[in-house]
Amino acid sequence: MSGRRAAWWIGPLESVALLTVVRVPSAAAASTRGVLPWAPLVGLALGGVAAGTAVLGTHLVSPLAGAVAALAVLAALTRALHLDGLADTADGLGPLRSRERALQVMHQGDVGPFGVVTLVLTLLLQAATAAALLDRDGGWLALGTAVVVARLAMARTGLPGVATAEGSALGAAVAGTVSRPWLAGWSAAVTVLAGAGAWLLAGPVAAAVLVAGTAAGLFAAEAVLTRATDRLGGVTGDVMGAMGETAATVVLVVAAALTGTA
């Protein structure tokens, strides 16, 4: 019985080890098989911390301060891995290069101008939309949801049949680790929790808005995956990070835009 419990917990610990700065037992940190299946669970924890930080910052200073503080905490807790992936992917997908050159650029440690511009504009957009949401009742829920949806989008890359770019060790390690029923279950759970929470906090219109934002975020991440597959031959760790940041940004933008017009 104890062996089964240990086996059940090893997956979440593997996900925590790679996706956060939290220290876990070395046995869990040595494997990546559970990283993507349990990424949404890690997103729930990170989303809760981000939302709490945002609310505190809003009460102490302003919605903008709360939004920036939440983004800073997320970057610190994740070692800014997803932001780095966004910048590297932008460098690889943006300028006109061959596939081999694009992958080479993404594997380098530095970030080019295209990546810098993409990163700065994305963070500004996230901060601006999160601040707008925090200025409204229950707006913190959209921020927390965006964090979870980001990890849900990343988990999608672990489905069977998703191509891995040449030379991507992480992509190869997590390939096929997520089953379709498992992902469908997480997708349903995230949608129901977000919609029910928004309904309780602000009513049915807010619930519809957040569900729409969730769908739009996942759709945008899918577009990034399609582009990466066409250009790079498949996913890499950087592409996973880019998909997550894209999904989170679109959730915030849609939620802020629709809430403002509702």
C-alpha positions in Angstrom: 0.0 0.0 0.0 2.8 2.4 0.9 4.5 1.7 -2.4 1.3 2.6 -4.4 1.1 5.9 -2.4 4.7 6.7 -3.2 4.2 6.0 -6.9 1.1 8.2 -7.0 2.9 11.1 -5.4 6.0 10.9 -7.6 4.3 12.4 -10.6 3.3 15.6 -8.9 6.7 16.0 -7.3 8.3 15.6 -10.7 6.2 18.4 -12.0 7.0 20.6 -9.1 10.7 19.9 -9.5 10.8 21.1 -13.1 8.1 23.8 -13.1 9.0 25.6 -9.9 11.9 26.5 -7.6 10.5 24.3 -4.8 12.9 21.6 -3.7 11.7 18.0 -3.8 13.4 14.7 -3.1 16.2 13.9 -5.5 14.3 10.7 -6.7 11.5 12.9 -8.0 13.7 15.5 -9.5 15.6 12.9 -11.5 12.6 12.1 -13.8 10.4 14.1 -16.1 7.6 11.5 -16.8 5.1 13.2 -14.5 5.9 16.8 -15.5 3.2 17.4 -18.1 0.4 15.2 -16.7 0.5 17.1 -13.4 1.3 20.6 -14.7 -2.3 21.8 -14.3 -2.1 20.9 -10.6 1.1 22.9 -10.2 -0.7 25.7 -12.1 -3.5 25.7 -9.4 -0.9 26.2 -6.7 0.9 28.9 -8.6 -2.3 30.6 -9.6 -3.4 30.8 -6.0 -0.2 32.4 -5.0 -0.3 34.9 -7.9 -3.9 35.8 -7.2 -3.2 36.3 -3.5 -0.2 38.4 -4.2 -2.3 40.5 -6.7 -5.1 41.1 -4.2 -2.6 42.1 -1.5 -0.8 44.5 -3.8 -4.0 46.0 -4.9 -5.2 46.7 -1.3 -1.8 48.0 -0.2 -1.0 50.2 -3.3 -3.0 49.9 -6.5 -4.3 47.3 -9.1 -1.2 47.9 -11.3 1.1 47.3 -8.4 -0.8 44.1 -7.5 -0.5 43.0 -11.1 3.2 43.6 -11.4 3.8 42.0 -8.0 1.9 38.9 -9.1 4.0 38.6 -12.3 7.2 39.1 -10.4 6.3 36.4 -7.9 5.4 34.0 -10.7 8.7 34.7 -12.5 10.6 34.0 -9.2 8.7 30.8 -8.4 9.2 29.4 -11.9 12.8 30.6 -12.5 11.3 32.6 -15.4 11.6 29.5 -17.5 8.4 30.1 -19.4 9.3 33.7 -20.1 12.7 32.5 -21.4 11.0 30.0 -23.6 8.7 32.7 -25.0 11.7 34.9 -25.9 13.7 32.0 -27.4 10.7 30.8 -29.4 10.0 34.3 -30.7 13.6 34.4 -31.9 13.3 31.0 -33.6 9.9 31.6 -35.2 10.1 35.3 -36.0 13.0 36.1 -38.4 13.3 34.2 -41.7 15.8 31.4 -41.1 16.1 27.7 -42.0 14.9 25.1 -39.5 18.4 24.2 -38.5 19.4 27.8 -37.9 16.2 28.5 -36.0 16.8 25.6 -33.6 20.4 26.7 -33.2 19.4 30.2 -32.3 16.8 28.9 -29.8 19.5 26.7 -28.1 21.8 29.6 -27.5 21.9 31.2 -24.1 21.3 34.8 -25.3 18.1 36.4 -26.4 17.9 38.4 -29.7 16.0 41.6 -30.4 12.9 39.8 -31.6 12.7 37.8 -28.4 13.3 40.9 -26.2 10.5 42.9 -27.9 8.1 39.9 -27.7 8.9 39.4 -24.0 8.6 43.1 -23.1 5.3 43.6 -24.9 3.8 40.4 -23.5 4.7 41.4 -19.9 3.3 44.9 -20.5 0.1 43.4 -21.9 -0.2 40.9 -19.0 0.3 43.7 -16.4 -2.1 46.1 -18.1 -4.9 43.6 -18.4 -4.4 42.0 -15.0 -4.5 45.5 -13.5 -7.8 46.2 -15.3 -9.3 43.0 -14.0 -8.1 43.6 -10.4 -10.0 46.9 -10.4 -13.2 44.9 -10.7 -15.0 42.6 -8.3 -13.6 39.0 -8.5 -11.0 40.0 -11.1 -8.3 38.1 -9.3 -9.9 34.9 -10.4 -9.1 35.6 -14.0 -5.4 36.0 -13.1 -5.4 32.7 -11.2 -7.2 31.0 -14.1 -4.7 32.3 -16.6 -1.9 30.6 -14.7 -3.7 27.3 -14.7 -4.7 27.5 -18.4 -1.0 28.1 -19.2 0.0 24.8 -17.7 -3.0 23.1 -19.3 -1.8 24.3 -22.6 1.7 22.9 -21.9 0.2 19.6 -20.9 -1.3 19.3 -24.3 2.2 18.8 -25.8 2.5 15.5 -24.0 -0.3 13.8 -26.0 0.6 10.8 -28.2 1.5 11.8 -31.7 2.8 15.3 -31.0 6.0 15.8 -32.9 9.3 16.7 -31.1 11.8 19.0 -32.7 15.2 17.5 -33.4 17.6 17.8 -30.5 15.0 18.6 -27.9 15.8 16.4 -24.9 12.8 17.6 -22.8 10.4 17.2 -25.7 11.6 13.7 -26.2 11.4 12.9 -22.5 7.8 14.0 -22.1 6.4 12.8 -25.4 3.4 10.6 -25.0 3.2 11.1 -21.2 -0.3 12.6 -21.3 -3.4 10.5 -22.3 -6.4 12.1 -24.0 -8.8 11.2 -21.3 -6.5 12.6 -18.7 -6.2 15.9 -20.5 -9.9 16.0 -21.2 -10.5 15.6 -17.5 -8.2 18.4 -16.5 -9.7 20.6 -19.2 -13.2 20.0 -17.9 -12.2 20.5 -14.3 -10.4 23.8 -15.0 -13.4 25.1 -17.0 -15.9 24.1 -14.4 -13.9 25.5 -11.5 -13.3 28.8 -13.3 -16.9 29.2 -14.5 -18.4 28.2 -11.1 -16.0 30.5 -9.2 -16.8 33.5 -11.5 -20.5 32.8 -11.2 -20.3 32.8 -7.4 -18.2 36.0 -7.3 -19.8 38.1 -10.1 -22.7 36.2 -11.7 -23.4 34.2 -14.9 -22.0 36.8 -17.3 -18.6 36.8 -15.6 -18.7 33.0 -15.7 -19.3 33.0 -19.5 -16.5 35.6 -19.9 -14.0 33.5 -18.1 -14.9 30.3 -19.9 -14.6 32.2 -23.2 -11.2 33.4 -22.1 -10.1 29.9 -21.2 -11.1 28.6 -24.6 -9.4 31.5 -26.4 -6.2 30.9 -24.5 -6.1 27.3 -25.4 -6.8 28.1 -29.0 -4.0 30.6 -29.1 -1.6 28.1 -27.6 -2.7 25.6 -30.3 -1.8 28.2 -33.0 1.7 28.5 -31.5 2.1 24.7 -31.5 1.0 24.5 -35.1 3.5 27.2 -36.1 6.3 25.6 -34.2 5.6 22.2 -35.7 5.6 23.7 -39.2 8.8 25.7 -38.7 10.8 23.6 -36.2 9.5 20.1 -36.8 7.9 19.8 -33.4 7.9 21.0 -29.8 10.8 21.9 -27.6 10.9 23.0 -24.0 11.0 26.6 -25.2 7.9 26.1 -27.3 6.1 24.7 -24.2 6.9 27.8 -22.3 5.8 30.0 -25.2 2.5 28.2 -25.4 2.0 28.7 -21.7 2.7 32.4 -21.8 0.6 32.9 -24.9 -2.4 31.1 -23.3 -2.1 33.1 -20.1 -1.9 36.4 -22.0 -4.9 35.7 -24.2 -7.0 34.6 -21.2 -6.3 37.9 -19.5 -6.9 40.0 -22.6 -10.2 38.3 -23.4 -11.4 38.5 -19.8 -10.5 42.1 -19.5 -12.0 43.1 -22.9 -15.3 41.2 -22.4 -15.6 42.2 -18.7 -15.2 45.8 -19.8 -18.0 45.6 -22.3 -20.4 43.5 -20.2 
